[in-house]
Amino acid sequence: MKAHIFAEGSNTTADDQTKPAKEYFQGLFGMVAGLTDELSESAETSLHVLSEEFGLLNGNQSIENITKANQETSTNLWESAQNELLTAAEEADVMVILLSTDAFEKTAGDIWSELVEEAKPGSIWCIGAARSTLESVDFEKLEDKGCQVISYQRVGVARIGTETREELLQAVDRKAAE
């Protein structure tokens, strides 16, 4: 079983740039890192971190070797994230997208119909976003493909709520037991 998590990095960071992105970004990003670890118990999990400073990072990727010269432009960040989302949707049994309104609109929002088309039938989708973003997304077509949709209306900077996280982990456990 494969899981993909897409989230933005945080402004709170470790001093040590040799740490992988999953550990470099701190503060409330810790919820994403913890969720990644928990999903890894049931699925092969990939964390994709969007950072305007460093570009699109793999959660295990150290940022120490990323220089200003090879950083992606902001436009390329969004395009790279869109391509990564589409690739992940094809293979993901579990797709988790935890983005701010702006990042969601520039990535998943712009390609939503393509994402739904690529979505693996019967997969689990967890979307954490602002209410306005959640209201603008049509989950019905995902559900028509037999996908389970779990949504979390972001409140403040919390990326995923405790109840939503538990619901997601239980759904993944049930799918793993199938």
N, C-alpha and C positions, 0 to 999 in steps of 0.2 A: 504494500500500500504506500502511496506517495502523497505527501502533504507539502504545500507551498504557502509560505506566509510573506505578505508584502506589507511593509511598514516604513514609516519615515524614521530617520535617526533623531536624536534629541540634541538640544543645546548643551545639556549636561554631559560632559565626557570625562574619561579617565585621562590622566597625564601621560600614560604609557601608550604610545601609538603602535607598539608591537602587538598589542592585544588584538584579537579578532574583533570585527565590527560588532558582533553580538555582545562583547564585553566592553568595548570602547565607549559605546553610547550607554549612558547611565540615566539616572533619574527614573522617570516613568517608563522609559524604554525597558526597564527591568521586567515589566509585566509581559512584554513581547518576548524577551529572552527566556523568561520562565515558561511561557506558553510553548515556545519552540522546544525546550527541554522535555516538557510533558508530552507533546505530540510525538517526539522522537522515541518515546517508549512503545508506541503503537505503529509508527509509520516512518518511512525514510523521509526526513523533513529537511526542506531547504528554506532558509530565511533570506529574503531579498530586502536590502535596506536602501531606501532612497535618501540621498543626501545631496543638497544643493552644493555643499562644499567639496564632497569627494566623488559624487556621481552615484551610479548604481553599484552597490556592493553585495557580495555574497556574505552571509552572516559569519562565515569562518575566515573571511579574508582580512588580513592585517592591512591597516591603512598607512603604515609607515613608508611604504615604497611608492605611494601615490603622490606625484608631484603636481604642481600647478600646471605644468606643461601638458601632462596627459589626462588631466581632469576633463570630464565632459562639459560641454556648455549646458546651460539650463535646458535649452531646447532639446539637445541630445539626451539629457537625462530622461525627459518625459517620453521621447521616442523609444529609448532603450527599455524603459519600464513597460511601455505598451507592448513591445515585442516579447519581453520576458513574460508578461501576463498571458499573452496569447499562447506562447509555448507551454507555459505551466498549465493552463486550462485544459489543454489536450490530454495531459497525462495525470493530472491531479485527481486523487480520490478525495482529497480535502484541500479546499482553496480558502485561504484566510486573507482578507484585504482590510487592513486597519489604517486608513488614511484620513488626513484632514480634508476639508471640503475642496480646497484649492488643488491639492495633490490628486484627489480622487477624480475631479473634473478633468484634469490634464492627462490622466492616465486611463483608468477603467471607464470613466464616464464617457470619454470621447470614442471609445471602441466597444461600448457595452454590447451592442447587437452582435459584433464579431466574437466577443468573449463568450456570450451565450451559445453561439453557434459552435464554438470550439469545445465548450464544456463537456466533460466526460459524463455520459448518462449515469445517473445514480450517485453522483458525487455529492459531497457535503460542501456547502458554501457558507462562510461566515463573513459578514460585512459589518465593519464598525465604522460608522460615519455620522455626520450631523443629520438631524431630522430632515432638513431640506434636501440633502443628498439622497437619503434613503427613499424619500417620497418621489424623487425624480427618476428612480431606477425601477424598471419593470422586472420584477422577480418571477412573474407568472410563466414566462417562457422557460426559465430555468426549472421551475416546478413541473412544467409539462414534459421535461426530459427526465423526470424522476429524481431530480436533485432536491436535497433537503436544504432549505435556506434558513439560516440563523442570522438575525440582524441585531445589532447593538446600536442604539441611538447614543452617540457620544455626548457626554456631558462634561464641559470644560475640556481638560487635556487627557482625561482617562481614555485609553485606547480601546479597552474592553472591560466590561463589568464582570464581577465575580460570578453572578448567575449565568451570564452568557457564556463565560469561559467553561463553567461546569456543564452547561447544556452541550457545548461543542465537544468537550472531552468525552461525555457519555455517548454522544452520537458516534464519535470515532471508535470508542470501545465496542459499541454494538456492530459497527461495520467491520471491525477487525475480527469479530467473533463469527461473522457470516461464512 
